[in-house]
Amino acid sequence: MIKNLIARWAPKLNVPSDIDAPSLLWAVYFSEKYNKKNRVPRFEPAYAPGGYYYDHSSEVRREYEMWEESACCSYSNFQILYIVARELGYQGPPLGLDRDSVAIEFVVKYINQRIFGRGAKTVEQVADGYNSGSFKDGYQPVKYIQKFLKHYQDAYEKL
C-alpha cells in the first residue's frame, strides 16, 4: 500500500531537479516509522500548553480545549503533527490522521510549504527540516539525517 501512496503523491512534491520525489517520501515514511509499527499517536509535549513550541493563538487553544493531548500528538507512520496538519487544511479529528492515506496529503503540503518553500535545496535539508521543524534553526539532528539518507538511497531498490 505504501508504494501506491508514494506513487500517487510524489508528483505533487515541488522538489529540485536533483531530488527524486518518490525516494524522498519513502525516506520520510521509513525514517519516521517507530519500531516498524507506529500505530500509537506520539505525544509531543513541546507543542502542548507550557511547551517550547506551543502557539498561544486562540485557534490553537480551541483545538487543545477540544481534543486535549490528542491535539499535540503526531500521527501515522509519517508522524505528522495534528496541529500542523490543521494549519495546512486538515479538517478531521486527530485520530483521522492515523491513516497513512490521509496523513500523506499533509506531509506533502508540509514539505512543499515549510521546507522547500523556505529554500531547502538538498535531501539533508529536508531531513533536518522534517525532524526539527526548520533546517535553518541551527540544530542538526545528525543521526536522523544519516538514517534519512540511508532510506533515501535504499528507496530505488524497494520502490
Order of alpha helices (4+ residues) and beta strands (2+ residues): alpha-alpha-beta-alpha-beta-beta-alpha-alpha-alpha-alpha
